[in-house]
Amino acid sequence: MTDPRAELTEHVAAWVAEAWDRDLALVEWRRRLVDARWAVPSWPARWFGRDLPAWADDVVHDVLRRAGAVGLPVGGGVALAAPTILTHGPDDVRERFLAPTLTGEITWCQLFSEPGAGSDLAGLTTTAVRDGDRWIVNGQKVWNTSAHHADFGILVARTNWDVPKHRGLSYFALPMKQPGVEVRPLRQMNFHASFNEVFMTDAEIPTDHLIGAEGGGWAVALTTLAFERRFGVMMSSPRFGGGGRANAEAEAEADEHLRTYSWYPQRAGRADLVAPHASAAGVTEDPLVRQGVAAVTARQRVSGWTAERAKAARALGRPPGAEGSIGKLALSALAREAGALHTLIGGAHAMLAGDDPAAPLDGVLAEILISVPGQSIAGGTDEIQHNILGEKALGLPRDPSVDRDLPFRAVPRNA
């Protein structure tokens, strides 16, 4: 019996051997990849794919990697914006945005959170008002990664105040490079500035940049959030040893994007450093430390197995499910446990940062301790993940709500 994976591998490898040219401009190579429908073969043939199972994407990626060829751009454009647009359309939006997102010709940021809404995304107050052939947007978003250089933002805004909050939202592709959009970096307590706040003052969106249906933005946003929970940000830039223009441009592109995420390993608690830290501090015989290292290592492995289950579900073509929230909670718990163990090992010296010669782990430990709290907030707080699992996976009743059925205009809000 023919192995479909082996057959696909052979077919793709033959195409890559003939088509790959490291001296092409990066965008030219990716256009070739998209035109041949190998960029995302699991997508429908109507939209640059081949109607293959989800595992085909991983097969193609592996063939490209082994051949030293460049794949798709890293980041939220391919991971969040493109699959959301593919899922919800409409066709003219798919035609406009999918191919240039896959080639990296346009880049994206995410404009969801607001200062006054927090985890209650449906309570947002950024408004979009229809004015002829455009929407006029006013409001503020926050915690927006890559907003300072993105071409477009996936934006959720309120288009109707006279229906319940979840039904008054619409989802747009907002052009970021216009006078009505101001991006300001946010300085974090760990001294990085990975996020931005975005102010929109009479910003304009063409009416044909509406994703999904008017008033259907909540369902579209849930699709993006489901992809976000399974989206693992790469922590190091890919390296291609073959040289050439395409490889050099891909490395530069990835370096620029991933610079934002340089502190994310610290946010995750650096479980990989607990054993080396204990050895360097000479406390490997301390029973509390030994138990802590064992516990953190065990949780790290269990978390990895959860990620593998999610990957297996994707390979079978299943939509994102509860494993995304389970994995998010597991990573939050792992980060806290690893941070606490690092503190036990480092003691008061854990507070030393930077170039201080007495700083444990060359100052990385201090960055871990002030970055870990962010793990329980980013991508949906732990409390939100518990609610999702309780309601969607366990079938528990919803939390009581006083504003779910009221017109949003009548809901009390902060001034």
Residue, then its C-alpha position, 0 to 999 in steps of 0.5 A: m500500500t502506498d504511503p501518502r506522506a512518502e509519495l507527497t514528500e517525493h513529489v514536493a522534493a522533485w518540484v523543489a529541486e527544480a524550482w528552488d533558486r537561492d539567488l531569487a529575490l525572496v518575494e519572487w521565490r515565495r510567489r513561485l511557491v504560492d503559484a505552484r500551490w505548495a505554500v499551504p497545500s491544505w488550503p482549498a485549490r480555489w485559494f492557492g492550496r491543493d485540498l490536501p490534508a492538514w499534515a501536508d503543510d508539515v510535509v512541505h515545510d520539512v522538504l523545504r527545510r531539508a533542501g535549504a529553501v525558504g518557507l513562509p514568513v514568520g509571524g501573525g500574518v500567516a498564523l492569524a490573519a490569513p487563516t481567519i480571512l480564509t475561513h470567513g472571507p468574503d471572496d474579494v477580501r481573500e483575493r486581495f489579501l491572502a496571496p500577498t500575506l503568504t509572500g510577505e508583501i504585506t504584514w499584519c498586527q492584531l488590534f483587539s485589546e482595549p484599556g477599558a475592556g481587558s479580558d472582556l473583548a466583547g465590551l470594547t468601545t472602539t467605533a466604526v461608523r459607515d460613511g459612504d464607501r468607507w468606515i470611520v474608526n475612532g478609539q484606542k487599542v493596546w498590547n499590539t505587537s508589531a503595530h509599529h511596522a505592520d501594513f494592516g491590522i486585524l481590527v475588531a470595532r463596534t458598529n452597532w450600539d443598540v444590540p447586545k455587545h457580542r452582536g454589535l461588533s465587526y471585523f476589519a482589515l485596517p490600513m495602518k499607514q495613514p494619518g489617522v493611526e498613531v502608534r506609540p511603544l509601551r515601555q515594560m518593566n523588564f525594559h523591553a518595548s515589545f508592545n504598542e498602543v494604537f490611537m485611531t482618530d477618524a482613521e479610514i477603512p474602505t468598505d471592501h475591507l470588512i472581513g466576515a459579515e457586518g455585525g458578525g465580528w465576534a465569531v471572526a474574532l473567536t476564530t483568530l483567538a483559536f489560532e492564536r492559542r495554538f500559535g507558537v512563536m519561534m524563539s530563534s531566527p531560521r538559518f539557511g546555510g546555502g547563501g544567496r539572496a533569498n536566504a539572506e533576505a529571509e534571515a533579515e526578515a525573521d530577525e526583524h520580526l523576532r527581535t520583538y520576542s527576544w524576552y519571550p523565553q524569559r516570560a515562559g520561566r526558562a525551565d530549561l535553565v533550572a538544572p544548570h542554575a542549580s548546578a552553578a549555584g552548588v545546591t544540587e544536593d538540597p532536597l527542596v531544590r532537587q524536588g523542584v527541578a524534578a517537578v518543573t521538568a515533569r511539567q515541562r514534558v507534560s506541557g510538551w505532550t499537550a502541544e504534540r496532541a494539538k499538533a496531531a489534531r491539526a494533522l488530522g484536519r480538526p479545528p482548534g479545540a480545548e487543547g489550546s486552552i489546556g496548553k496555555l494554562a499549562l505554560s502559565a503554571l510552568a512559568r510560575e513554577a520555574g520562576a519560583l524555583h529560580t528564586l529559591i536557588g538564586g535567593a536575594h541575588a535574583m534581584l540583581a540585573g544587567d552587568d552586575p557580576a553577582a547577578p545569577l545567570d548573567g542577569v537573565l534571572a532578574e528578567i525572568l522574574i519580572s517577565v513571568p507574570g505576562q505569561s498568565i495574561a498574554g493570549g487570553t488570561d488564565e481566568i478566561q482559559h478556565n471559563i473556556l474549558g469549563e463551558k466549552a469542554l466540560g459543559l458547565p453553566r456560564d458565569p452569571s452576566v448582567d449585560r449579555d442581553l442588554p443593548f450595549r448602549a445601556v450597559p454601564r461602563n467606565a467613564 
